[in-house]
């Protein structure tokens, strides 16, 4: 793996981690049940990361040839998803501590 490929993969992982954190926080704040947020996090975020990976690696050419399909899925989908959930659950304040304004 070349340096440019490694930097492309690192950029994709960083972008995906931010996306996973933001979407996890959004689902935890907006949904009233714990199970609903968990299901959305485990279904919709990987789908969003898969679409983003196709755009970033396919159209923009980031990442290059990292290895097999399993390596790509673990690096680009599983690692950022687990980092995003971990950051949101253990570092951010709990959803009960956040006050949402009624702007409707």
KEBA-517451 format. One record per residue (C-alpha): residue number from 1; y, z, x. Coordinates in steps of 0.2 Angstrom, whole numbers. Example, Ala and Ser with C-alpha at 12.3 -4.5 7.8 and 13.67 -1.06 7.14 Angstrom:
2
vogu; north; up; east
1; -22; 39; 62
2; -5; 36; 68
END
This chain:
104
vogu; north; up; east
1; 0; 0; 0
2; 17; -5; 7
3; 32; 5; 8
4; 41; -5; -5
5; 26; -4; -17
6; 26; 15; -15
7; 45; 16; -19
8; 42; 5; -34
9; 28; 17; -40
10; 39; 32; -36
11; 53; 25; -46
12; 42; 21; -61
13; 34; 39; -60
14; 52; 46; -60
15; 58; 36; -75
16; 42; 40; -85
17; 44; 58; -81
18; 61; 58; -88
19; 56; 49; -103
20; 41; 61; -106
21; 53; 76; -105
22; 66; 69; -117
23; 53; 63; -130
24; 43; 80; -129
25; 59; 90; -131
26; 64; 78; -146
27; 47; 80; -155
28; 47; 99; -152
29; 64; 101; -159
30; 63; 90; -174
31; 46; 93; -180
32; 43; 110; -189
33; 24; 112; -185
34; 17; 115; -168
35; 2; 103; -172
36; 13; 89; -177
37; 23; 89; -161
38; 7; 90; -151
39; 0; 75; -160
40; 16; 65; -158
41; 17; 70; -139
42; -1; 65; -136
43; 0; 48; -145
44; 17; 41; -145
45; 23; 46; -128
46; 8; 38; -119
47; 12; 22; -130
48; 30; 22; -125
49; 25; 25; -106
50; 13; 10; -108
51; 26; -1; -115
52; 38; 4; -101
53; 26; 2; -88
54; 23; -16; -94
55; 41; -19; -93
56; 45; -11; -77
57; 30; -18; -67
58; 28; -34; -76
59; 45; -41; -79
60; 54; -32; -65
61; 40; -33; -53
62; 41; -14; -48
63; 25; -6; -42
64; 15; -20; -35
65; -4; -19; -32
66; -8; 0; -32
67; -27; -2; -35
68; -38; -2; -50
69; -33; 1; -68
70; -39; 19; -67
71; -27; 23; -52
72; -12; 14; -62
73; -16; 24; -78
74; -17; 40; -69
75; -1; 37; -58
76; 10; 29; -71
77; 4; 37; -88
78; -5; 53; -85
79; 5; 61; -71
80; 22; 58; -79
81; 15; 64; -96
82; 8; 80; -89
83; 24; 83; -78
84; 35; 80; -93
85; 25; 92; -105
86; 25; 105; -91
87; 44; 104; -88
88; 48; 105; -106
89; 36; 119; -110
90; 39; 130; -95
91; 56; 126; -89
92; 67; 122; -105
93; 71; 135; -118
94; 60; 137; -133
95; 64; 126; -148
96; 67; 143; -158
97; 81; 147; -146
98; 90; 130; -149
99; 103; 129; -164
100; 104; 112; -172
101; 120; 107; -180
102; 120; 100; -198
103; 129; 83; -195
104; 123; 75; -211
END
